[in-house]
Amino acid sequence: MKFPIIPCDLCGSQDGLQRNVMKNMIADIEQRMPGRKDTMIRALGNANPSHLLDASLFDFSALN
């Protein structure tokens, strides 16, 4: 049907996106310090609701 191909910023396939920059940065860190990527992924699973500074997840007004 000859539809035009429209660039998509959501899929991450374009060059120069911040997603690609972060991917390269994490790969560099992992190469210099093996195991850091796994440590970062585990740390994301250990986040407490109060650490996210989101009032809908934690009642900060009750801390007084």
Secondary structure, 3 states (H helix, E strand, C coil): CCCCCCCCCCCCCCCCCHHHHHHHHHHHHHHHCCCHHHHHHHHHHCCCHHHHCCCCCCCHHHHC
